[in-house]
Amino acid sequence: MVYDYISAILQIQNMLQSSQSNIKSLTLPIIKRNGVQMTRVVFEEPEHLSTYEGTFTATPVTIVIPSGKIQRIKVWFVAEKQYLPLQIVMSFNSGDVIFNSRESFSIIDKQ
């Protein structure tokens, strides 16, 4: 399976939800404009994260990108929110862009 960056984030979330949180790093094939490139994913020690929603203990995960304009993507997954990513930082050659969750939601199965 080959991933784009969003699919990789969803795959990491799925791994964390499946209690595979003892993983320290892995390598994923990421599709880029000029082909497929292997990208390293590093799971870090939990840390405190403050967002508009509150303060949580989050698992930071860094997707290290070996080439291109984006150098890395760091995502904070919150266990209390089913490992939703409540903060994402994209690091470019020229600086960082920070995405913070303002409000997470739950999907309710209406069967």
Disulfide bonds with the S-S distance in Angstrom:
none
